[in-house]
Amino acid sequence: MNPIIQLIFYSLIGGLFSLLGGIILLWQADLAKKIITPLLAFAAGAFLAAAFIDILPEAIEAVAEPHSILIFTLGGFVAFFALERLLMLFSRHHEHGHSDHTESLPVLLIIGDSIHNFLDGIVIALAYIANPILGLATTIGVAAHEVPQEIGDASVLLNQGWSKKRIILVNIFQSLLTIPGVLIGYFGGRLLESSLPYLLAITGGIFIYIAASDLIPEIHHRTGHKKFAVVVFPLLASIVIIWVLITVTHGE
């Protein structure tokens, strides 16, 4: 299959699951509550497995000095942390500039999610350049964490008085932003092919950040000291699935 078509297909998978999250909440609220925590755990395991089982080993094997790869991994982690803090800072200033927070919150939510989906597309493309099956593994992780994220977003918009039709339309628009993301990531990555090991290292750092800083704390917040199996088993299952996918495609 043509790489561009395959990447667009991957981006549509991620976008479809993004849309699915909103639909589940709007029409099956009880189901949404049941699946959100296992999906967060599954996504965390997928991101960690993709980073440690394939992305970072691939990057380290491609350079003479692995120490530089670890520095770029740290750089990716810190850069994504800084980006998230900037978005939060913008959100804070934007809120203070409006007397009515109910008007600004949906806009901030949509802007943040749109950027997030665009960045998802870029990291899918960079992973794909290293190994097409890794692009698929990354898509699985993205899809798994899109469902609970969109469930949360849809609940906020409902609470702000938005209609179901309006929420779905916004959700469709956001889900399609993975397509320009994968295209920019693919062509940009190809142009910088000599720097690919370092781009992969940065991607690995971003994956570790998403799992360790966003997903796992959210899991702890939702479950507290309870639900061991609901959290641990999906996380381990996703690690095993990613490991099998990568091992089989590497011919090991």
C-alpha positions as CSV (number, residue, x, y, z in Angstrom):
1,M,0.0,0.0,0.0
2,N,1.1,3.5,-0.7
3,P,2.7,5.0,2.4
4,I,0.6,8.2,2.2
5,I,-2.6,6.3,1.8
6,Q,-1.6,4.0,4.7
7,L,-0.8,7.0,7.0
8,I,-4.1,8.7,6.1
9,F,-5.8,5.4,7.0
10,Y,-4.0,5.3,10.3
11,S,-5.0,8.9,11.0
12,L,-8.6,8.1,10.2
13,I,-8.5,5.2,12.7
14,G,-7.3,7.6,15.4
15,G,-10.0,10.1,14.3
16,L,-12.7,7.5,14.3
17,F,-12.0,6.5,17.9
18,S,-11.9,10.2,18.8
19,L,-15.4,10.5,17.4
20,L,-16.5,7.3,19.1
21,G,-15.6,8.7,22.5
22,G,-18.1,11.5,22.1
23,I,-20.8,9.3,20.7
24,I,-20.5,6.8,23.5
25,L,-21.0,9.5,26.1
26,L,-23.9,11.2,24.3
27,W,-25.9,8.0,23.8
28,Q,-24.4,5.5,26.3
29,A,-23.3,7.4,29.4
30,D,-23.3,4.4,31.7
31,L,-21.0,2.5,29.3
32,A,-18.7,5.5,29.0
33,K,-18.2,5.5,32.8
34,K,-17.3,1.7,32.7
35,I,-14.7,1.8,29.9
36,I,-12.9,5.1,30.5
37,T,-10.4,3.8,33.1
38,P,-9.4,0.5,31.4
39,L,-8.9,2.5,28.1
40,L,-6.6,5.0,29.9
41,A,-4.6,2.1,31.3
42,F,-4.4,0.4,27.9
43,A,-3.3,3.6,26.3
44,A,-0.6,4.2,28.9
45,G,0.8,0.7,28.3
46,A,0.8,1.1,24.6
47,F,2.7,4.4,24.7
48,L,5.3,2.9,27.1
49,A,5.7,-0.2,25.1
50,A,6.1,1.7,21.8
51,A,8.8,3.9,23.4
52,F,10.8,1.3,25.3
53,I,10.4,-1.8,23.1
54,D,10.8,-0.2,19.6
55,I,11.3,3.5,19.3
56,L,14.3,4.0,21.6
57,P,16.1,0.7,20.7
58,E,15.6,1.6,17.0
59,A,17.1,5.1,17.6
60,I,20.0,3.8,19.7
61,E,21.0,1.1,17.0
62,A,21.2,3.8,14.4
63,V,23.8,6.0,16.0
64,A,27.4,5.4,17.3
65,E,26.9,7.1,20.6
66,P,23.6,6.2,22.4
67,H,24.2,8.9,25.1
68,S,23.0,11.5,22.6
69,I,19.7,9.6,22.0
70,L,18.9,9.7,25.7
71,I,19.6,13.4,25.8
72,F,17.1,13.9,22.9
73,T,14.6,11.6,24.7
74,L,14.8,13.9,27.7
75,G,14.5,16.9,25.4
76,G,11.2,15.5,24.0
77,F,9.9,14.9,27.5
78,V,10.7,18.4,28.6
79,A,9.5,20.0,25.4
80,F,6.1,18.4,25.7
81,F,5.9,19.4,29.3
82,A,6.7,23.0,28.4
83,L,4.1,22.9,25.6
84,E,1.5,21.7,27.9
85,R,2.4,24.4,30.5
86,L,2.1,27.1,27.7
87,L,-1.3,25.9,26.8
88,M,-2.3,26.0,30.4
89,L,-0.9,29.5,30.7
90,F,-2.8,30.6,27.7
91,S,-5.9,29.1,29.1
92,R,-5.5,30.9,32.4
93,H,-4.9,34.3,30.8
94,H,-7.8,33.7,28.4
95,E,-10.1,32.9,31.3
96,H,-9.0,36.0,33.2
97,G,-9.8,38.1,30.2
98,H,-13.4,37.1,30.1
99,S,-16.0,37.8,32.7
100,D,-18.0,34.8,31.7
101,H,-16.0,31.6,32.0
102,T,-18.8,29.5,30.5
103,E,-18.1,31.2,27.1
104,S,-14.3,30.7,27.1
105,L,-14.1,27.2,28.4
106,P,-15.5,25.4,25.3
107,V,-13.2,27.5,23.0
108,L,-10.2,26.6,25.0
109,L,-11.2,22.9,25.1
110,I,-11.6,22.8,21.3
111,I,-8.3,24.6,20.7
112,G,-6.4,22.3,23.0
113,D,-7.9,19.2,21.5
114,S,-7.3,20.4,18.0
115,I,-3.6,20.9,18.7
116,H,-3.5,17.6,20.5
117,N,-5.0,15.7,17.5
118,F,-2.6,17.5,15.1
119,L,0.4,16.4,17.2
120,D,-0.9,12.9,17.4
121,G,-0.8,12.8,13.6
122,I,2.9,13.9,13.6
123,V,4.0,11.3,16.1
124,I,2.2,8.5,14.1
125,A,4.0,9.6,11.0
126,L,7.5,9.7,12.7
127,A,6.9,6.2,14.1
128,Y,5.7,5.0,10.7
129,I,8.9,6.2,9.1
130,A,11.0,4.1,11.5
131,N,8.9,1.0,11.0
132,P,5.4,0.8,9.4
133,I,4.2,-1.6,12.1
134,L,5.3,0.9,14.7
135,G,3.1,3.4,13.1
136,L,0.2,0.9,13.6
137,A,1.2,0.4,17.2
138,T,1.3,4.1,17.8
139,T,-2.1,4.4,16.2
140,I,-3.5,1.9,18.6
141,G,-2.1,3.9,21.6
142,V,-3.5,7.1,20.2
143,A,-6.9,5.6,19.5
144,A,-7.1,4.1,23.0
145,H,-6.4,7.4,24.7
146,E,-8.7,9.4,22.4
147,V,-11.8,7.6,23.5
148,P,-11.6,8.6,27.2
149,Q,-10.4,12.0,26.3
150,E,-13.3,12.7,24.0
151,I,-15.7,11.3,26.6
152,G,-14.4,13.9,29.1
153,D,-14.6,16.7,26.5
154,A,-18.1,15.8,25.4
155,S,-19.3,15.8,29.1
156,V,-17.9,19.3,29.6
157,L,-19.6,20.7,26.4
158,L,-22.9,19.0,27.4
159,N,-22.6,20.7,30.8
160,Q,-22.0,24.0,29.0
161,G,-25.4,23.6,27.2
162,W,-24.1,22.5,23.8
163,S,-26.5,20.4,21.7
164,K,-25.5,16.8,20.7
165,K,-25.4,17.7,17.0
166,R,-23.0,20.6,17.7
167,I,-20.7,18.4,19.8
168,I,-20.5,15.7,17.1
169,L,-19.7,18.3,14.4
170,V,-16.9,19.8,16.4
171,N,-15.7,16.3,17.2
172,I,-15.6,15.4,13.5
173,F,-13.6,18.6,12.7
174,Q,-11.1,17.8,15.5
175,S,-10.7,14.1,14.5
176,L,-9.8,15.2,10.9
177,L,-6.8,17.3,12.1
178,T,-4.7,14.1,12.5
179,I,-4.6,14.0,8.6
180,P,-2.5,17.2,8.1
181,G,-0.5,16.1,11.2
182,V,0.5,12.8,9.6
183,L,1.3,14.4,6.2
184,I,3.5,17.1,7.8
185,G,5.2,14.5,10.0
186,Y,5.8,12.2,7.1
187,F,7.2,14.7,4.6
188,G,9.1,16.6,7.3
189,G,10.6,13.3,8.6
190,R,11.6,12.3,5.1
191,L,13.4,15.6,4.5
192,L,15.2,15.2,7.8
193,E,15.9,11.4,7.3
194,S,19.6,11.8,8.5
195,S,18.2,13.2,11.8
196,L,15.6,10.4,12.1
197,P,17.2,8.7,15.2
198,Y,17.0,12.0,17.1
199,L,13.4,12.6,15.9
200,L,12.6,9.1,17.1
201,A,14.3,9.9,20.5
202,I,12.2,13.0,20.8
203,T,9.0,11.0,19.9
204,G,10.0,8.4,22.6
205,G,10.3,11.2,25.2
206,I,6.9,12.5,24.2
207,F,5.3,9.0,24.5
208,I,6.9,8.5,28.0
209,Y,5.6,11.9,29.0
210,I,2.0,11.2,27.8
211,A,1.9,7.9,29.7
212,A,3.7,9.0,32.9
213,S,2.5,12.6,33.3
214,D,-1.0,12.6,31.8
215,L,-2.5,9.1,31.7
216,I,-1.1,7.3,34.8
217,P,-1.9,10.3,37.2
218,E,-5.4,10.4,35.7
219,I,-5.8,6.7,36.3
220,H,-4.7,7.1,40.0
221,H,-7.1,10.1,40.3
222,R,-10.0,8.0,39.1
223,T,-9.4,4.8,41.0
224,G,-7.5,5.8,44.2
225,H,-6.5,2.6,46.0
226,K,-9.1,0.5,44.3
227,K,-9.6,-1.5,41.0
228,F,-6.2,-3.2,40.7
229,A,-7.3,-5.6,37.9
230,V,-9.2,-2.9,36.0
231,V,-6.0,-0.9,35.7
232,V,-3.1,-3.3,35.7
233,F,-4.5,-6.0,33.3
234,P,-5.3,-3.6,30.4
235,L,-1.9,-1.9,30.8
236,L,-0.1,-5.3,30.7
237,A,-2.3,-6.5,27.8
238,S,-1.4,-3.5,25.7
239,I,2.3,-4.0,26.4
240,V,2.1,-7.6,25.3
241,I,0.1,-6.7,22.1
242,I,2.6,-4.1,21.1
243,W,5.6,-6.4,21.9
244,V,4.1,-9.2,19.8
245,L,3.4,-6.9,16.9
246,I,6.9,-5.5,16.9
247,T,8.6,-8.9,17.5
248,V,6.7,-10.6,14.6
249,T,7.4,-7.8,12.1
250,H,11.1,-7.8,13.1
251,G,11.2,-11.5,12.3
252,E,12.4,-12.5,15.7
